[in-house]
Amino acid sequence: MKEYVLTDSRPMTVEEYVEFEERSDVRHEFVNNQLIPIPGTTRIHNTICINLALLLRLLLKKGAFDIFQENVKVQIAPGKDYTYPDIVVTNDPIDLEGGDAYFIKHPCVIIEVISKNSRIEDSVDKFIRYKNIESLQNYLLVDSEKSWVELRYKTALGEWEANTYFLSDEKFPVPILGLELNFSDVYEGVNFNTPIS
């Protein structure tokens, strides 16, 4: 269940949210003018995020795409809904010009690295929110507890469909980017037997 942070007796504005985040030791989503703390992650989660960001940076044409990892906010609904995806890719000229220091407003790809604690939130609740981003074409769920990826993609008719990929597939596509990523590269340095203490 989500833990909300109360924001006085009146709704917080986006400007107040940005200012609050700059001072906060904990990151927060901003949903319907309320703050939602974002929990910390595991070493495996972080390793997968780094691998994905590095792969995308190496494979995508410089200047045509920007890739951000974990600490850059995405605007889902202006003035109401902002979150921190694990990986976000944009090729929109407005985002590429960097006119907004805090938000990506036109992502084409969002990737969430999921765990048992975030699986439902990322695959259901966040996806319902992310679908409101008109520019979004691909949404990927990358598992941090086994080698498994789900690709959700928007069809030409605007409907969302999904495909699942396993380690035995060796690769999975990111269609809007014209890429295939190797499981071995995405999960490099990951040991699923690492104990959590």
Beta strands, then each sheet from edge to edge (+ up, - down):
strand 1: 28-31
strand 2: 34-37
strand 3: 66-69
strand 4: 73-77
strand 5: 81-83
strand 6: 87-90
strand 7: 103-104
strand 8: 107-114
strand 9: 138-143
strand 10: 148-154
strand 11: 160-166
strand 12: 171-174
strand 13: 179-182
sheet 1: 2+ 1- 5+ 4- 7-
sheet 2: 3+ 6- 8+ 9+ 10- 11+
sheet 3: 12+ 13-
end
